[in-house]
Amino acid sequence: MTDDVRDGARDAYEREVREQIAYYRARAGEYDEWFLRKGRYDHGPEANARWFDEVAEVARAVDALAPYGDVLELAAGTGLWTERLLRHATSVTAIDTSPEVLALNRQRVGAGRVRYIKADIFDWQPDRTYDVVFFSFWLSHVPPERFDAFWKLVRACLAPEGRAIFVDSRYSQQSTAVDHTLEGEQAITMTRRLNDGREYRIVKIYYQPEELARRLGSSGWEAHVSATPTFFLYGHASAV
């Protein structure tokens, strides 16, 4: 690959990251429809029941990993997972680039044990360390060339003996809206549509559990990655 090609690919990803931020800001009020299987995300009783069964499996796995102590939640979103983290954590620091979703997060969970920070994760630097770094449905939005830098940030955020815990999507047409078309399991971008029809191009990478564990291992992490039958992958990692 020539330098010009690499620079062109990098510029394209930068545009998509900016568009991704705009998309999630605009989507803030609609986001929970995806998780709750409403509107364009309703795939019928059978698929919805399978979705919620797998959500419960992932929730049990997160509970079993016991995210105690001081927890940093990256890309905290509307608080669906912040709420669960607070069952275990002493405190949660919730970071997101969207003020709209942070406002919804605050409405859902309150601010008693949550510190909210509006920041672009790609530019943010921690001012302390944490016992756990948690992120849900975020790693799939990290451009490939930023993967190592992102995990370097995670390492910098962790106290000694700290752990990263994560949840993300598997490749399934029934995971996304009925009017979205996935572009193949190896694609790294996709077009997302809002309820009003506006379209955005975002980064979306579907990792295989074994592939992700192997890549993290080669980057100096001891990682354990599991998957539900259809919709989710989840895991934890410690720096070695």
Phi and psi in degrees as a GROMACS rama.xvg file:
@    title "Ramachandran Plot"
@    xaxis  label "Phi"
@    yaxis  label "Psi"
@TYPE xy
-77.0828  164.821  THR-2
-61.6637  -37.7786  ASP-3
-64.5806  -39.4447  ASP-4
-66.568  -43.7482  VAL-5
-61.2008  -43.705  ARG-6
-64.1249  -38.6813  ASP-7
-65.1031  -42.1725  GLY-8
-64.6248  -40.2465  ALA-9
-64.327  -42.7856  ARG-10
-62.9132  -39.4684  ASP-11
-62.7  -42.7688  ALA-12
-65.947  -37.7366  TYR-13
-61.5772  -42.0653  GLU-14
-62.4196  -42.3161  ARG-15
-69.0528  -33.3988  GLU-16
-63.9797  -43.9605  VAL-17
-62.8298  -41.8769  ARG-18
-67.7274  -34.09  GLU-19
-62.0791  -42.9191  GLN-20
-62.198  -44.7372  ILE-21
-62.3611  -39.4344  ALA-22
-62.3114  -48.4913  TYR-23
-71.0707  -26.556  TYR-24
-67.6862  -46.3356  ARG-25
-68.074  -28.4677  ALA-26
-88.5012  -3.12721  ARG-27
-49.247  -48.7311  ALA-28
-71.1857  -13.9416  GLY-29
-102.811  -12.0736  GLU-30
-56.4307  -43.8238  TYR-31
-65.8934  -19.5275  ASP-32
-58.6096  -36.5685  GLU-33
-63.5078  -50.9242  TRP-34
-68.6096  -33.9962  PHE-35
-92.3591  2.67355  LEU-36
60.0422  51.1073  ARG-37
-115.127  158.72  LYS-38
58.4462  -125.736  GLY-39
-69.5173  -8.17268  ARG-40
-101.922  5.00739  TYR-41
-83.2499  111.816  ASP-42
-105.265  16.9248  HIS-43
98.1121  161.106  GLY-44
-56.4234  -42.846  PRO-45
-67.5601  -49.5723  GLU-46
-66.139  -38.8241  ALA-47
-64.238  -41.47  ASN-48
-62.8098  -40.7714  ALA-49
-63.9094  -40.4188  ARG-50
-57.474  -52.0173  TRP-51
-68.2922  -31.1638  PHE-52
-62.5539  -41.3287  ASP-53
-75.2797  -33.3637  GLU-54
-57.4459  -44.5805  VAL-55
-62.9321  -37.9084  ALA-56
-62.319  -44.3588  GLU-57
-66.3547  -41.3965  VAL-58
-60.8654  -41.133  ALA-59
-63.8027  -38.4177  ARG-60
-65.3615  -42.1458  ALA-61
-63.876  -43.1916  VAL-62
-60.2376  -40.9973  ASP-63
-66.0753  -29.3204  ALA-64
-76.1223  -10.3981  LEU-65
51.9464  73.8507  ALA-66
-75.2603  70.9036  PRO-67
-80.8737  168.764  TYR-68
81.1375  -148.325  GLY-69
-91.7061  122.047  ASP-70
-114.886  134.205  VAL-71
-102.542  122.347  LEU-72
-108.86  113.384  GLU-73
-87.7873  140.767  LEU-74
52.7355  56.6701  ALA-75
-67.3656  -23.6158  ALA-76
62.5764  -147.121  GLY-77
-82.5897  1.53285  THR-78
100.05  6.65457  GLY-79
-58.7208  -37.5058  LEU-80
-97.2575  -25.4576  TRP-81
-55.6485  -43.4891  THR-82
-56.851  -43.3063  GLU-83
-72.6226  -38.8086  ARG-84
-59.0151  -35.5534  LEU-85
-68.1817  -12.3499  LEU-86
-69.0291  -22.4348  ARG-87
-117.579  -39.1799  HIS-88
-75.7219  150.142  ALA-89
-72.9056  -41.8582  THR-90
-149.445  156.864  SER-91
-129.041  130.896  VAL-92
-103.492  116.109  THR-93
-107.322  119.74  ALA-94
-115.815  135.383  ILE-95
-155.999  152.791  ASP-96
-82.32  -12.3105  THR-97
-101.65  114.605  SER-98
-64.7876  -26.5198  PRO-99
-65.8987  -44.7039  GLU-100
-74.0111  -32.1284  VAL-101
-64.9586  -35.669  LEU-102
-63.6369  -41.0725  ALA-103
-67.4498  -38.0185  LEU-104
-60.1263  -47.0917  ASN-105
-62.2455  -38.8849  ARG-106
-63.288  -37.4989  GLN-107
-74.0891  -45.1681  ARG-108
-112.823  -12.7526  VAL-109
78.2177  175.303  GLY-110
-113.459  12.0447  ALA-111
-55.9282  -52.8027  GLY-112
-116.854  19.1568  ARG-113
-118.429  128.929  VAL-114
-102.951  123.923  ARG-115
-102.537  134.78  TYR-116
-131.952  122.916  ILE-117
-89.7535  116.527  LYS-118
-161.797  150.434  ALA-119
-79.335  115.228  ASP-120
-57.1621  -31.4695  ILE-121
-70.4781  -18.4522  PHE-122
-111.947  -11.0102  ASP-123
-79.8947  147.241  TRP-124
-126.975  138.648  GLN-125
-72.2855  150.354  PRO-126
-105.395  5.79692  ASP-127
-165.912  178.804  ARG-128
-113.883  166.155  THR-129
-134.916  156.744  TYR-130
-74.514  -33.0057  ASP-131
-139.484  137.286  VAL-132
-111.553  123.34  VAL-133
-120.277  139.363  PHE-134
-149.489  134.419  PHE-135
-119.583  131.311  SER-136
53.6405  39.0117  PHE-137
-117.467  -42.5588  TRP-138
-57.0985  -34.4451  LEU-139
-66.3383  -14.5009  SER-140
-100.077  4.18264  HIS-141
-87.3935  119.378  VAL-142
-56.6584  146.814  PRO-143
-53.4042  -39.3299  PRO-144
-74.4559  -7.68196  GLU-145
-105.248  2.27335  ARG-146
-57.4429  -51.9372  PHE-147
-65.6849  -40.2154  ASP-148
-64.7719  -37.2614  ALA-149
-63.7119  -45.6038  PHE-150
-70.9352  -25.5941  TRP-151
-64.8427  -39.8348  LYS-152
-63.0077  -44.8057  LEU-153
-56.9805  -44.7302  VAL-154
-59.6293  -42.2446  ARG-155
-66.2377  -24.3232  ALA-156
-83.4647  -16.3497  CYS-157
-92.8562  135.755  LEU-158
-71.5096  163.731  ALA-159
-53.1569  136.911  PRO-160
70.875  7.95261  GLU-161
-72.9126  164.509  GLY-162
-134.035  149.611  ARG-163
-100.956  136.053  ALA-164
-125.907  135.388  ILE-165
-145.066  155.055  PHE-166
-135.359  142.217  VAL-167
-155.743  -175.865  ASP-168
-94.6926  144.412  SER-169
-94.3386  164.679  ARG-170
-75.7752  113.226  TYR-171
-158.421  127.864  SER-172
-61.9864  -27.5954  GLN-173
-80.4976  -1.44024  GLN-174
-81.9707  -30.3056  SER-175
-103.307  -175.566  THR-176
-67.4266  154.027  ALA-177
-65.055  -22.0852  VAL-178
-102.263  15.5073  ASP-179
-99.7716  145.181  HIS-180
-120.365  118.528  THR-181
-70.3565  147.745  LEU-182
-105.617  24.3571  GLU-183
105.513  145.182  GLY-184
-64.7886  -22.113  GLU-185
-92.8502  -5.78653  GLN-186
-65.3288  153.115  ALA-187
-121.236  4.22828  ILE-188
-139.844  160.684  THR-189
-154.271  162.485  MET-190
-95.3827  128.977  THR-191
-113.573  147.411  ARG-192
-123.533  140.069  ARG-193
-87.9821  170.561  LEU-194
-60.4179  -29.653  ASN-195
-86.8629  3.88175  ASP-196
95.96  -10.8041  GLY-197
-63.0212  142.521  ARG-198
-118.53  146.689  GLU-199
-138.636  146.715  TYR-200
-101.653  125.165  ARG-201
-129.836  164.706  ILE-202
-80.6689  132.287  VAL-203
-151.182  112.073  LYS-204
-117.123  128.534  ILE-205
-102.355  106.55  TYR-206
-84.6888  145.264  TYR-207
-84.7409  139.478  GLN-208
-53.628  -45.528  PRO-209
-65.2232  -39.8293  GLU-210
-63.413  -44.3599  GLU-211
-65.9617  -44.2366  LEU-212
-61.0148  -40.55  ALA-213
-65.7136  -42.9721  ARG-214
-65.6633  -41.7303  ARG-215
-64.7496  -38.3292  LEU-216
-60.1118  -39.2338  GLY-217
-73.6978  -13.4854  SER-218
-101.232  10.5475  SER-219
91.4448  27.1398  GLY-220
-121.559  143.214  TRP-221
-94.2138  108.567  GLU-222
-120.05  143.746  ALA-223
-127.399  117.342  HIS-224
-124.409  128.668  VAL-225
-121.737  172.072  SER-226
-144.976  146.716  ALA-227
-82.1591  169.368  THR-228
-59.0482  -34.2048  PRO-229
-128.125  -45.629  THR-230
-107.998  -27.992  PHE-231
-133.701  152.384  PHE-232
-121.925  154.527  LEU-233
-155.128  157.034  TYR-234
-177.095  -174.62  GLY-235
-146.324  156.105  HIS-236
-147.393  144.355  ALA-237
-127.313  140.957  SER-238
-71.3477  141.342  ALA-239
